[in-house]
Amino acid sequence: MSGKPSVLFVCVHNAGRSQMAAAWLAHLGGDRVEVRSAGSDPGDTVNPAAVEAMAEVGIDISAEVPKVLTVDAVKESDVCVTMGCGDTCPVFPGKRYLDWTLDDPAGQGVEAVRPIRDAIRKRVENLIAEIAPETAGRRPEGEREGQP
């Protein structure tokens, strides 16, 4: 990775999991990372339950729009995180690929989406610690252990 690491989150409709993951990474990673999200078969709108669940934690994704997965998006990313889109993501040498197994929030109410949102946050926090560790400034909640 040169400069600022870039992460692409991919799920089928780019309406739930990948949108929440991108929002968490932008929120927690700030300007230390570049964030993209896309879908192998994008939906028309972001899942309203995902919008509501993220709003509960102070993150507004209501203006986001599902985007189609392109070869260029993968080429321009250092890390590609797939979430249930199978083998539709193109593979290029030198890229890091992660597959996060998470329940699909499609058709679910906000009660079912909250645990998915929270699981995504934990994975995003771990990813940030690996690719863009905090050097100064704000620290995400709960990251004080082991710090001087």
C-alpha positions in Angstrom: 0.0 0.0 0.0 1.4 3.4 -0.9 0.2 6.5 0.8 -3.3 6.3 2.2 -4.8 2.7 2.1 -7.9 2.2 0.1 -10.6 -0.2 1.0 -13.5 -1.5 -1.2 -16.5 -3.1 0.4 -18.6 -5.4 -1.9 -21.9 -7.1 -1.3 -24.6 -8.1 -3.8 -26.9 -5.1 -3.7 -24.6 -2.5 -2.1 -27.6 -1.6 0.0 -26.8 -2.9 3.4 -23.6 -4.6 4.6 -21.2 -2.8 2.3 -22.8 0.6 2.9 -22.6 0.1 6.7 -19.0 -1.0 6.5 -18.0 1.9 4.3 -19.7 4.3 6.7 -18.0 2.8 9.7 -14.6 3.0 8.0 -15.1 6.6 6.9 -16.3 7.5 10.5 -13.7 5.6 12.4 -10.8 5.9 10.0 -11.3 9.5 9.1 -8.8 10.9 6.6 -6.4 8.0 7.1 -8.2 5.8 4.6 -10.0 5.9 1.3 -13.3 4.2 1.2 -15.3 2.7 -1.6 -18.3 0.4 -1.7 -20.1 -1.4 -4.6 -22.4 -4.3 -5.4 -22.3 -7.1 -7.9 -26.0 -6.5 -8.6 -26.8 -3.1 -7.0 -30.2 -2.3 -5.7 -32.1 0.9 -6.3 -31.8 2.3 -2.8 -30.0 1.7 0.5 -31.9 -0.6 2.9 -34.1 1.6 5.1 -33.3 -0.6 8.1 -29.6 -0.1 7.6 -30.1 3.6 7.3 -32.1 3.6 10.6 -29.5 1.3 12.4 -26.7 3.6 11.4 -28.6 6.7 12.4 -29.0 5.2 15.9 -25.2 5.5 16.2 -25.0 9.0 14.7 -24.0 8.0 11.2 -26.2 9.2 8.3 -26.1 7.0 5.2 -29.5 8.2 3.9 -28.0 10.0 0.9 -25.9 7.0 -0.2 -26.7 5.3 -3.5 -25.9 1.7 -4.4 -23.1 1.6 -7.0 -22.1 -1.1 -9.5 -18.9 -3.1 -8.9 -16.3 -2.2 -11.6 -12.9 -3.6 -12.4 -11.5 -0.1 -11.9 -12.8 0.0 -8.3 -11.0 -3.2 -7.5 -7.8 -2.1 -9.3 -7.8 1.2 -7.3 -8.2 -0.5 -3.9 -5.6 -2.0 -1.7 -8.0 -4.2 0.2 -11.2 -5.7 -1.2 -13.7 -6.9 1.4 -16.5 -9.1 0.1 -19.7 -9.9 2.0 -21.6 -12.6 0.4 -21.0 -11.8 -3.3 -19.2 -15.0 -4.1 -16.8 -15.1 -6.9 -18.1 -12.0 -8.8 -15.3 -9.8 -7.5 -12.3 -9.7 -10.0 -9.0 -10.8 -8.5 -5.8 -8.9 -9.2 -2.2 -9.7 -8.0 -1.0 -7.5 -5.1 -4.5 -6.9 -3.7 -5.6 -8.1 -0.3 -8.9 -9.9 -0.3 -11.1 -10.6 2.8 -14.4 -12.3 2.9 -16.6 -11.4 5.8 -19.4 -13.8 6.5 -22.3 -11.6 7.8 -26.0 -12.1 7.8 -27.8 -10.3 4.9 -29.9 -7.4 6.2 -32.2 -7.5 3.1 -35.8 -7.7 4.1 -35.0 -7.5 7.9 -36.2 -5.0 10.4 -33.9 -2.7 12.4 -33.9 -5.2 15.3 -32.2 -7.8 13.1 -29.9 -5.2 11.5 -28.4 -3.9 14.8 -26.3 -7.0 15.5 -25.0 -6.9 11.9 -24.1 -3.3 12.2 -22.3 -4.0 15.5 -20.4 -7.0 14.0 -19.3 -4.8 11.0 -18.0 -2.1 13.4 -15.8 -4.6 15.2 -14.4 -5.9 11.9 -13.8 -2.4 10.7 -12.0 -1.5 13.9 -9.7 -4.5 13.5 -9.1 -3.6 9.8 -8.2 -0.1 10.7 -5.7 -1.3 13.4 -4.0 -3.4 10.6 -3.9 -1.0 7.7 -4.0 2.5 9.3 -3.1 2.4 12.9 -3.9 5.5 15.0 -0.9 7.8 15.4 -2.5 10.9 16.7 -5.9 12.5 17.2 -9.1 10.8 18.1 -9.2 7.2 19.2 -12.3 5.1 18.6 -14.2 4.1 21.7 -12.8 1.2 23.7 -9.3 1.4 22.2 -7.5 2.5 25.3 -6.2 -0.9 26.5 -2.5 -1.5 26.1 -1.8 2.2 25.3 0.8 4.1 27.3 
